[in-house]
């Protein structure tokens, strides 16, 4: 999927994107990693900033939507589990990567495919 297609899909689903010199901003408090799977109908996601925060969506925009709404609920549950609520990063990122990214870690000559979108905290 082309980057412009990802942007168009996000905008069509009500996300507010702020364009800033070659980057796109989406309002997120914490960083998010979205990973394509071998099944084209599913994407996994997690936040490296929030312990235990993971999910599955049917598209990139579905993952962003679920993450935006799920983060607040997840944050409210952390104290109940005795886990401190982390401070949001100053510049949260959304990283979109596919399985080629994971293969590249174990096979350095593999091509790496990912897109980063900077979040606005």
HELIX and SHEET records of a PDB file:
HELIX    1   1 UNK A    3  UNK A   12  1                                  10    
HELIX    2   2 UNK A   60  UNK A   78  1                                  19    
HELIX    3   3 UNK A   79  UNK A   81  5                                   3    
HELIX    4   4 UNK A   99  UNK A  106  1                                   8    
SHEET    1   A 7 UNK A  17  UNK A  20  0                                        
SHEET    2   A 7 UNK A  23  UNK A  27 -1                                        
SHEET    3   A 7 UNK A 114  UNK A 120  1                                        
SHEET    4   A 7 UNK A  93  UNK A  97 -1                                        
SHEET    5   A 7 UNK A  32  UNK A  36  1                                        
SHEET    6   A 7 UNK A  43  UNK A  46 -1                                        
SHEET    7   A 7 UNK A  54  UNK A  57 -1                                        
END                                                                             
